[in-house]
Amino acid sequence: MPFYLWTGNYTREAMKAMVKRPQNREAVARKSIESAGGKMHHAFIALGTSDIVVIAEFPDDATAAAVTLAVGAAGAVTNAATTKLMTFADFAEAMKKAGKIAATYKPPQS
């Protein structure tokens, strides 16, 4: 299954709720990902531009997008972004293919 990097930010309302009633949200995220046929590898709270960082596998892009849509529609997270990741082995295959394609590509001439 392809890997995805998912990031997002908690809304002000979500932060207020978590301060009022502290809770570990990792189990909720894992349950949602697994319900879609995915596998969560890591979930982190980040101290930077994103509050949440998740690395997960999903069967396909549509499933990854569906989880992003479901989480976004719930209203506790904003600025959600999903980035498809590639292993170094897959990238090595891309380099081989690029070598073959490069022979046919000609840049613009001035």
C-alpha positions, 0 to 999 in steps of 0.5 A: 500500500502507498504511504502518505504524510498527513498534517493538520492544525487543531481549531481553537474550539478543539484546543479548548475542548482538549484543555478542558478534558485532556485526551489522547487522540491517537487511538481515534485517528488509528480507528478512523484510518483502519476503518478505511482499510489503512494502517497508521504507522506513526502519529505525532504532535508537532511544534511547528506549522502543523499541530498533527503529523501522521504517517499512514498507508492507504490502499489508494489515493481516493481512500486517503482523500476520503479520510482527509474529507471525513476528518475535515468535515468533523470540524476539529482540524483545519489546514489538512494536507495529504502528501503521497510518499514514495520509497527509495526503492520506488524512486530508484525505479523512477530514475531508471524510467527517467533515463529512458525518457530523457533520451527522447526529451528535447528542451526548448531551443532559443 
